[in-house]
Amino acid sequence: MGKDDTTTKKRRKFNTSSSSESTKLSPGEVYKKVVDFEESESKLRPAEKDAVLFKKICQDIRQLFTDIAELKAKGTEEAKEKLNAKRVEASLQLVALKKLNRLEKVRTRTGRDALHKEKQRVDSTHLLLQNLLYEADHLNKEVTKCLQFKSKDEEIELVPVDDFYKTAPPEVCRPEVTKTDEHQLQLARLEWELRQRRELAGACNELVSSKERVAAAIAAARSRLDALAPHLRDVLKATRPLQECLALRLDDKREESKLATLLPRPLFLLYANGSAYADVLGAKNVIVGISGDEDEARRLEQTYNIDNEFVVSNDSDSDQDGNDEDQREKKKRHHRSAKISKEEKADAKKREALRKHPLHVLVTVKIPDGTGLNLTFSYLMHLKIIVVNFTMNHPKPITGISAADVLDGNCVLNELYIGDTGSDSPHPATSFLLKSAGISEEFQHIIPEIGKPYIWAQRMCGLDFMAAIGNEHKDLKNVQLCPSLSVATVENFIFTLQKRLKARVELMKELQDLECGKIIPSKEMATVRLSGSMTQWQSVSWSEYVQAPSTAFLVSEGLVNPDNMLYRAIITRQSAKLVALVALSSDYPKKAPLFSLTLHYNGTHHSGTNDDIRDIERYVNTNWQGDNLKPNLSNQITKLLTCLDILLETMGTQEFPPDKVMLQPVRGKNRMKPYKFLKQGSGIFVQFE
């Protein structure tokens, strides 16, 4: 009893001491000790073995849950005792599983911390590498700057070394030193260059002083001349009454001469030659003048001179400054034009490409009856060609539509020279210049806006583009002027245009009579009595002319084209109707008009289906030399009326009894009609041989 009690007391003392020690530790310290223990244990225990243990524990827990389920299903006392044991065992397994989970989390946290430390170390190393690369790049740039450094003396063009030793004095060149030392050679050459420039500067100063003396003498002479100007103006003013009495235009010509200095070279050449011929022929035939904006022409002249001076200048600094200003101006224009549409930009480019010189040359050509043609010659500065605009002056009103058309400016100038219609540019480079300016339109569509570029207009201004094509060494953009060509062309043009105007005035009068139904033939044709009459005369379009079957041959052979003047005449005699389509060429009456006939009588007949109609066309269109008649419209229509009477009277119908003397109404296998008129007695008609 005593020993047992003593032992029990000792145990109690021991337990009380240990419990007191455990109570001394706070929960935080206990948790820290547990954490430190688990961290040290996670380092000592391999993770692979814990993974195997984890799988084994999970498998055991599944087995325990299975056993527990089976024991619950049995429900016996023995099963209940085993069930408690299984529960305890499963709880222990879950505790072990939680510990493995904590160890794995500790390992994960430890690995993450180690990875973060390694990343920091790598980042610091990479930063150090970037700093070293930046320093290396900076050093390379500094080395490159040093290698590319150029001294100011390298920009100076020094004399060659051989010339330096020949021209420089010995105290400057020092060959015993400079031939072995390049640095000393460069210094010696610079010293010799400085001496030469000082000498040249002195000579320049002397020339400048001489120039100033000459300028002062010129200024003194100019002041004396300026003093004479008021007296000369008074003298000219006093002569004005005499000029008015003698119908002289001295003051006007003097003003025009001043204005002529602003003309471009082609227009100036035209003005000079045209004025000369106007003085010879008189104001009743030719008048030459200048019109346009004088102020704009002077501004354009000043701009041209400034541009030329800028091109001649070789100052590199001024060029650089100009380039900088141009770039700044372009940037400003870019900002200002940001709101401009593409259509407006295209229109601006087109206006600039088709820009005319502000001054124009006016030429008026007249004929004795007062009819005149006003021509305005303009110069396209970008395309380098001359264009012409024109208006007509009619002293009397014109009655009749077709008569007015022949005195239209386009009709008068059309093919004034063979093949020259003014419908295309004579300059071969025009299409390239338009494309470079961004204009996609064909030149033919632009002509109504600017005027017609006739070839004779270019030649009157001394421009010969065909000669430029033949010479391979000439530039098509800068064609040289030919004064002799201008002189010959101006004279020929004035007389050719006067001749054309006279012919058109006669044609106009003739068309007026035809529209009124009057036919005035020559005296030779007036002796024949006519039975038919012309009931209609009017102009027709090209489409109407082409659609007629009687004109197919003339159109296919190219004898008639859209540039001809086209008319339709209707001739009737009782029930017979003859429709005549007439084509007049631009140089009428040099070329006879061409008639295409269609007869409406017992059907429709034309030259393609009826030999008689073909014979009449041949006789009317071609047989003029044998008759010795002038091939004009009135004579041809008179012949046509005569042939119609012969044709109808030889048909043997009661409607058209014979009214003319004919030896044989028909002859030969072809049944030819007697269209030829012989002046025997009162006149007789026979067949052509």
LUMVOMAR-330764 format. One line per 5 residues: number of its first residue (from 1); for each residue x, z, y of C-alpha. Coordinates in steps of 0.1 Angstrom, whole numbers. Example, Ala and Ser with C-alpha at 12.3 -4.5 7.8 and 13.67 -1.06 7.14 Angstrom:
# residues 2
1) 123 78 -45 ~ 137 71 -11 $
This chain:
# residues 689
1) 0 0 0 ~ 28 9 24 ~ 48 -22 18 ~ 18 -45 21 ~ 8 -29 53 $
6) 43 -32 68 ~ 44 -69 58 ~ 10 -75 74 ~ 21 -58 106 ~ 53 -79 108 $
11) 32 -110 102 ~ 9 -100 129 ~ 38 -94 153 ~ 53 -127 145 ~ 20 -145 150 $
16) 14 -128 182 ~ 48 -137 196 ~ 44 -174 185 ~ 9 -176 200 ~ 22 -161 232 $
21) 49 -187 234 ~ 24 -215 228 ~ 2 -202 255 ~ 31 -204 279 ~ 31 -243 277 $
26) 7 -261 299 ~ -14 -290 286 ~ 6 -315 307 ~ 39 -303 292 ~ 24 -305 257 $
31) 12 -341 264 ~ 46 -350 277 ~ 64 -336 247 ~ 40 -355 224 ~ 46 -387 244 $
36) 84 -382 243 ~ 83 -375 206 ~ 62 -406 199 ~ 85 -427 220 ~ 115 -416 202 $
41) 97 -420 169 ~ 86 -456 178 ~ 123 -464 183 ~ 134 -449 150 ~ 106 -463 129 $
46) 107 -501 123 ~ 76 -520 134 ~ 76 -541 101 ~ 71 -509 80 ~ 44 -497 103 $
51) 26 -530 100 ~ 27 -527 62 ~ 16 -491 64 ~ -12 -502 87 ~ -25 -528 63 $
56) -23 -502 34 ~ -42 -476 54 ~ -69 -501 63 ~ -72 -511 27 ~ -75 -474 16 $
61) -101 -467 43 ~ -122 -496 30 ~ -119 -482 -5 ~ -128 -447 6 ~ -159 -461 24 $
66) -169 -479 -7 ~ -165 -447 -28 ~ -184 -427 -3 ~ -212 -452 -4 ~ -213 -451 -42 $
71) -213 -412 -42 ~ -241 -412 -17 ~ -261 -434 -40 ~ -256 -411 -69 ~ -268 -379 -50 $
76) -256 -354 -77 ~ -239 -321 -70 ~ -206 -333 -84 ~ -209 -364 -62 ~ -215 -342 -32 $
81) -183 -322 -38 ~ -163 -354 -42 ~ -180 -368 -11 ~ -166 -340 10 ~ -132 -345 -4 $
86) -135 -383 3 ~ -146 -376 39 ~ -116 -354 45 ~ -93 -380 31 ~ -109 -407 52 $
91) -105 -386 83 ~ -68 -381 76 ~ -64 -419 71 ~ -81 -425 105 ~ -58 -400 122 $
96) -28 -418 107 ~ -43 -452 118 ~ -46 -438 154 ~ -10 -427 154 ~ 1 -461 143 $
101) -19 -476 171 ~ -3 -453 196 ~ 31 -462 183 ~ 24 -499 187 ~ 12 -494 222 $
106) 44 -475 230 ~ 64 -503 216 ~ 44 -529 236 ~ 49 -509 268 ~ 86 -506 261 $
111) 90 -543 254 ~ 71 -552 286 ~ 93 -529 307 ~ 124 -545 291 ~ 111 -580 298 $
116) 104 -571 335 ~ 139 -558 339 ~ 153 -590 324 ~ 132 -611 347 ~ 145 -592 377 $
121) 180 -598 366 ~ 174 -635 361 ~ 157 -638 395 ~ 186 -622 412 ~ 210 -645 394 $
126) 190 -676 403 ~ 189 -665 440 ~ 226 -661 440 ~ 229 -696 425 ~ 207 -711 452 $
131) 227 -694 479 ~ 259 -709 464 ~ 243 -743 463 ~ 232 -741 499 ~ 266 -731 510 $
136) 281 -760 490 ~ 257 -785 505 ~ 264 -772 540 ~ 302 -776 534 ~ 296 -812 521 $
141) 277 -820 553 ~ 304 -806 575 ~ 330 -826 555 ~ 309 -858 559 ~ 306 -852 597 $
146) 343 -848 599 ~ 349 -880 580 ~ 324 -899 601 ~ 337 -887 634 ~ 346 -916 657 $
151) 366 -911 689 ~ 356 -928 721 ~ 387 -949 721 ~ 375 -967 690 ~ 346 -982 710 $
156) 370 -999 734 ~ 381 -1034 725 ~ 418 -1033 729 ~ 440 -1064 729 ~ 455 -1074 696 $
161) 488 -1057 686 ~ 508 -1090 688 ~ 495 -1097 723 ~ 502 -1061 733 ~ 539 -1064 724 $
166) 541 -1098 742 ~ 524 -1088 774 ~ 531 -1051 779 ~ 563 -1040 796 ~ 589 -1022 775 $
171) 583 -988 792 ~ 547 -990 779 ~ 550 -1007 745 ~ 582 -988 734 ~ 586 -1008 701 $
176) 613 -984 688 ~ 587 -956 686 ~ 553 -973 683 ~ 562 -996 654 ~ 567 -965 632 $
181) 541 -942 646 ~ 505 -954 647 ~ 494 -926 669 ~ 520 -934 695 ~ 510 -971 692 $
186) 473 -963 699 ~ 483 -942 730 ~ 505 -970 743 ~ 477 -996 739 ~ 452 -973 757 $
191) 477 -968 785 ~ 481 -1006 788 ~ 443 -1011 788 ~ 440 -985 816 ~ 465 -1003 837 $
196) 448 -1037 832 ~ 414 -1022 840 ~ 427 -1007 872 ~ 440 -1041 883 ~ 407 -1057 874 $
201) 388 -1030 893 ~ 409 -1037 924 ~ 403 -1075 921 ~ 366 -1068 917 ~ 365 -1047 948 $
206) 382 -1075 968 ~ 356 -1100 955 ~ 327 -1076 964 ~ 340 -1073 999 ~ 343 -1111 1001 $
211) 307 -1114 988 ~ 295 -1090 1015 ~ 312 -1110 1042 ~ 296 -1142 1029 ~ 262 -1124 1026 $
216) 265 -1113 1062 ~ 272 -1149 1074 ~ 242 -1161 1054 ~ 220 -1134 1069 ~ 231 -1144 1104 $
221) 223 -1181 1097 ~ 190 -1171 1082 ~ 181 -1151 1113 ~ 188 -1181 1134 ~ 166 -1203 1111 $
226) 138 -1177 1112 ~ 140 -1178 1150 ~ 133 -1216 1148 ~ 103 -1211 1125 ~ 78 -1202 1153 $
231) 89 -1233 1173 ~ 85 -1255 1143 ~ 50 -1241 1136 ~ 40 -1248 1172 ~ 53 -1284 1169 $
236) 32 -1289 1136 ~ 2 -1274 1153 ~ 5 -1298 1182 ~ 6 -1328 1157 ~ -27 -1318 1140 $
241) -49 -1340 1162 ~ -27 -1370 1155 ~ -29 -1362 1117 ~ -67 -1361 1120 ~ -68 -1395 1138 $
246) -46 -1411 1113 ~ -63 -1395 1083 ~ -31 -1379 1071 ~ -31 -1348 1049 ~ 4 -1336 1058 $
251) -6 -1299 1060 ~ -25 -1300 1028 ~ 3 -1318 1010 ~ 27 -1292 1023 ~ 7 -1264 1009 $
256) 3 -1282 976 ~ 40 -1288 975 ~ 46 -1251 978 ~ 20 -1245 951 ~ 36 -1271 929 $
261) 67 -1250 925 ~ 47 -1225 905 ~ 35 -1252 880 ~ 49 -1253 845 ~ 73 -1281 840 $
266) 49 -1305 822 ~ 22 -1301 848 ~ 48 -1304 877 ~ 60 -1337 862 ~ 23 -1350 860 $
271) 17 -1338 896 ~ 48 -1355 910 ~ 41 -1389 893 ~ 4 -1387 900 ~ 9 -1379 937 $
276) 33 -1409 940 ~ 7 -1433 925 ~ -21 -1417 946 ~ 0 -1424 978 ~ 4 -1461 967 $
281) -31 -1468 955 ~ -49 -1447 982 ~ -75 -1419 981 ~ -102 -1444 973 ~ -87 -1450 938 $
286) -68 -1419 928 ~ -68 -1383 941 ~ -43 -1357 928 ~ -45 -1319 936 ~ -38 -1284 923 $
291) -63 -1257 916 ~ -62 -1222 902 ~ -51 -1186 909 ~ -20 -1187 931 ~ -15 -1149 930 $
296) -17 -1148 892 ~ 8 -1177 890 ~ 33 -1159 912 ~ 30 -1127 891 ~ 35 -1148 860 $
301) 66 -1164 876 ~ 80 -1130 885 ~ 74 -1117 850 ~ 92 -1147 836 ~ 122 -1142 858 $
306) 124 -1105 850 ~ 122 -1113 813 ~ 151 -1138 816 ~ 172 -1113 835 ~ 166 -1087 808 $
311) 176 -1112 781 ~ 208 -1121 800 ~ 218 -1085 804 ~ 243 -1071 779 ~ 243 -1034 788 $
316) 240 -1015 756 ~ 228 -983 773 ~ 200 -1001 792 ~ 190 -1019 760 ~ 188 -985 742 $
321) 167 -971 771 ~ 145 -1001 771 ~ 139 -998 733 ~ 131 -961 737 ~ 106 -969 765 $
326) 91 -997 744 ~ 87 -973 715 ~ 70 -947 737 ~ 48 -973 753 ~ 38 -986 718 $
331) 29 -950 708 ~ 8 -946 739 ~ -9 -979 734 ~ -15 -969 698 ~ -32 -937 709 $
336) -52 -955 735 ~ -62 -983 712 ~ -72 -961 683 ~ -109 -965 692 ~ -106 -1004 696 $
341) -124 -1022 668 ~ -107 -1049 646 ~ -130 -1076 662 ~ -119 -1067 697 ~ -82 -1068 686 $
346) -87 -1102 670 ~ -105 -1115 702 ~ -76 -1102 723 ~ -50 -1119 701 ~ -70 -1151 702 $
351) -73 -1150 741 ~ -36 -1144 743 ~ -28 -1173 720 ~ -51 -1197 738 ~ -40 -1185 773 $
356) -38 -1212 799 ~ -14 -1213 829 ~ -32 -1200 860 ~ -27 -1233 878 ~ -42 -1267 869 $
361) -36 -1303 880 ~ -68 -1322 891 ~ -68 -1360 889 ~ -98 -1380 901 ~ -98 -1417 892 $
366) -124 -1439 910 ~ -136 -1475 910 ~ -150 -1495 940 ~ -187 -1486 934 ~ -179 -1449 938 $
371) -181 -1439 901 ~ -153 -1414 893 ~ -139 -1392 866 ~ -126 -1358 874 ~ -98 -1347 850 $
376) -85 -1311 849 ~ -51 -1308 831 ~ -42 -1273 818 ~ -11 -1260 800 ~ -15 -1237 770 $
381) 16 -1215 773 ~ 17 -1203 736 ~ 8 -1236 719 ~ 29 -1257 743 ~ 4 -1285 747 $
386) -18 -1300 775 ~ -56 -1299 773 ~ -80 -1319 794 ~ -115 -1310 808 ~ -135 -1336 826 $
391) -167 -1343 846 ~ -183 -1375 859 ~ -192 -1384 895 ~ -222 -1408 897 ~ -229 -1423 931 $
396) -264 -1433 921 ~ -289 -1417 897 ~ -290 -1432 862 ~ -323 -1440 846 ~ -325 -1442 809 $
401) -312 -1419 782 ~ -289 -1444 764 ~ -275 -1456 798 ~ -266 -1421 808 ~ -248 -1415 775 $
406) -222 -1443 780 ~ -210 -1426 812 ~ -206 -1392 796 ~ -170 -1380 799 ~ -165 -1376 761 $
411) -178 -1412 756 ~ -156 -1427 783 ~ -124 -1410 772 ~ -130 -1415 734 ~ -103 -1438 720 $
416) -91 -1448 755 ~ -61 -1457 734 ~ -66 -1467 698 ~ -69 -1438 674 ~ -67 -1411 702 $
421) -99 -1391 700 ~ -86 -1358 711 ~ -100 -1341 680 ~ -67 -1326 668 ~ -35 -1312 683 $
426) -6 -1336 687 ~ 19 -1308 682 ~ 28 -1304 645 ~ 36 -1267 650 ~ 1 -1258 663 $
431) -12 -1246 629 ~ 19 -1224 624 ~ 16 -1210 659 ~ -21 -1201 654 ~ -13 -1184 621 $
436) 15 -1164 636 ~ -10 -1152 663 ~ -35 -1142 636 ~ -61 -1170 642 ~ -76 -1183 610 $
441) -99 -1208 626 ~ -91 -1245 624 ~ -79 -1261 657 ~ -109 -1285 658 ~ -133 -1254 662 $
446) -113 -1242 692 ~ -113 -1275 712 ~ -147 -1268 729 ~ -133 -1236 744 ~ -100 -1250 757 $
451) -104 -1288 762 ~ -93 -1319 744 ~ -55 -1324 737 ~ -54 -1362 741 ~ -21 -1378 732 $
456) -21 -1398 765 ~ -24 -1364 783 ~ 8 -1352 766 ~ 27 -1384 775 ~ 15 -1382 811 $
461) 32 -1348 812 ~ 64 -1361 796 ~ 57 -1345 761 ~ 64 -1367 731 ~ 60 -1347 699 $
466) 65 -1378 676 ~ 100 -1382 691 ~ 107 -1346 683 ~ 97 -1351 647 ~ 121 -1380 643 $
471) 150 -1360 656 ~ 159 -1333 631 ~ 181 -1314 656 ~ 152 -1307 680 ~ 129 -1276 678 $
476) 92 -1284 677 ~ 85 -1253 697 ~ 107 -1265 726 ~ 102 -1302 731 ~ 122 -1317 759 $
481) 104 -1335 787 ~ 108 -1372 792 ~ 103 -1382 829 ~ 105 -1419 822 ~ 77 -1416 797 $
486) 56 -1398 822 ~ 61 -1424 849 ~ 51 -1453 825 ~ 21 -1434 810 ~ 6 -1423 844 $
491) 6 -1459 857 ~ -8 -1473 825 ~ -34 -1446 822 ~ -48 -1450 858 ~ -53 -1488 853 $
496) -66 -1484 818 ~ -91 -1457 829 ~ -103 -1478 859 ~ -108 -1508 836 ~ -128 -1486 811 $
501) -150 -1472 840 ~ -158 -1506 853 ~ -168 -1518 818 ~ -189 -1487 813 ~ -207 -1491 846 $
506) -215 -1527 836 ~ -227 -1515 802 ~ -248 -1488 819 ~ -266 -1514 840 ~ -271 -1536 810 $
511) -286 -1507 790 ~ -309 -1498 818 ~ -322 -1534 818 ~ -326 -1533 780 ~ -345 -1501 780 $
516) -369 -1517 806 ~ -372 -1547 783 ~ -352 -1570 806 ~ -327 -1594 790 ~ -304 -1612 814 $
521) -284 -1638 795 ~ -257 -1661 808 ~ -265 -1694 824 ~ -256 -1713 792 ~ -281 -1692 771 $
526) -309 -1692 798 ~ -319 -1728 790 ~ -335 -1719 757 ~ -371 -1709 757 ~ -378 -1677 737 $
531) -410 -1668 719 ~ -402 -1633 707 ~ -397 -1602 729 ~ -378 -1569 727 ~ -403 -1540 726 $
536) -379 -1511 721 ~ -343 -1501 728 ~ -330 -1466 721 ~ -300 -1447 709 ~ -298 -1435 673 $
541) -277 -1408 655 ~ -250 -1415 629 ~ -273 -1401 601 ~ -301 -1425 610 ~ -276 -1454 611 $
546) -261 -1446 577 ~ -295 -1442 560 ~ -305 -1478 569 ~ -298 -1502 539 ~ -287 -1530 562 $
551) -257 -1510 574 ~ -242 -1501 540 ~ -216 -1529 540 ~ -204 -1522 576 ~ -200 -1484 569 $
556) -183 -1489 535 ~ -158 -1513 550 ~ -150 -1489 579 ~ -162 -1514 606 ~ -185 -1487 620 $
561) -176 -1450 623 ~ -192 -1420 640 ~ -172 -1426 672 ~ -192 -1458 679 ~ -222 -1459 703 $
566) -252 -1466 681 ~ -286 -1482 692 ~ -317 -1496 677 ~ -336 -1526 691 ~ -370 -1537 679 $
571) -379 -1574 684 ~ -414 -1586 677 ~ -432 -1620 675 ~ -468 -1616 665 ~ -468 -1600 630 $
576) -431 -1603 624 ~ -408 -1574 634 ~ -370 -1575 635 ~ -352 -1541 636 ~ -316 -1545 648 $
581) -291 -1516 646 ~ -263 -1522 671 ~ -228 -1505 670 ~ -207 -1507 701 ~ -170 -1497 699 $
586) -153 -1476 725 ~ -134 -1505 740 ~ -165 -1527 745 ~ -166 -1555 757 ~ -132 -1562 743 $
591) -148 -1560 708 ~ -182 -1576 703 ~ -211 -1553 692 ~ -220 -1554 655 ~ -257 -1561 646 $
596) -273 -1551 614 ~ -307 -1567 609 ~ -339 -1559 589 ~ -369 -1583 591 ~ -404 -1570 583 $
601) -425 -1601 575 ~ -440 -1607 540 ~ -419 -1578 528 ~ -386 -1562 540 ~ -355 -1584 542 $
606) -319 -1576 551 ~ -285 -1592 546 ~ -281 -1577 511 ~ -313 -1594 499 ~ -318 -1624 521 $
611) -293 -1652 529 ~ -311 -1662 561 ~ -306 -1627 575 ~ -270 -1628 565 ~ -265 -1661 583 $
616) -281 -1648 614 ~ -258 -1617 614 ~ -227 -1639 609 ~ -238 -1662 638 ~ -246 -1633 662 $
621) -216 -1611 653 ~ -188 -1637 650 ~ -195 -1671 664 ~ -183 -1667 700 ~ -153 -1689 704 $
626) -172 -1721 696 ~ -200 -1712 721 ~ -175 -1702 748 ~ -198 -1672 757 ~ -189 -1637 768 $
631) -197 -1613 739 ~ -220 -1589 757 ~ -252 -1573 746 ~ -275 -1596 766 ~ -260 -1628 752 $
636) -261 -1615 717 ~ -297 -1604 719 ~ -306 -1638 734 ~ -289 -1654 704 ~ -307 -1631 681 $
641) -341 -1639 696 ~ -333 -1676 693 ~ -323 -1673 656 ~ -354 -1653 649 ~ -375 -1681 664 $
646) -357 -1707 643 ~ -361 -1686 612 ~ -398 -1681 616 ~ -405 -1717 627 ~ -387 -1731 597 $
651) -408 -1711 573 ~ -437 -1737 575 ~ -465 -1712 583 ~ -493 -1718 606 ~ -486 -1685 624 $
656) -453 -1698 637 ~ -456 -1735 646 ~ -423 -1754 655 ~ -415 -1750 691 ~ -379 -1762 693 $
661) -362 -1795 687 ~ -345 -1795 653 ~ -330 -1825 635 ~ -336 -1809 600 ~ -355 -1777 595 $
666) -334 -1770 563 ~ -304 -1786 548 ~ -285 -1784 515 ~ -290 -1764 484 ~ -287 -1732 504 $
671) -316 -1743 526 ~ -295 -1735 557 ~ -314 -1732 590 ~ -304 -1750 623 ~ -290 -1720 643 $
676) -264 -1741 663 ~ -275 -1752 697 ~ -263 -1785 712 ~ -267 -1794 749 ~ -280 -1829 744 $
681) -309 -1837 766 ~ -331 -1807 768 ~ -312 -1791 738 ~ -313 -1795 701 ~ -307 -1772 671 $
686) -285 -1783 642 ~ -269 -1766 612 ~ -233 -1753 612 ~ -208 -1774 594 $
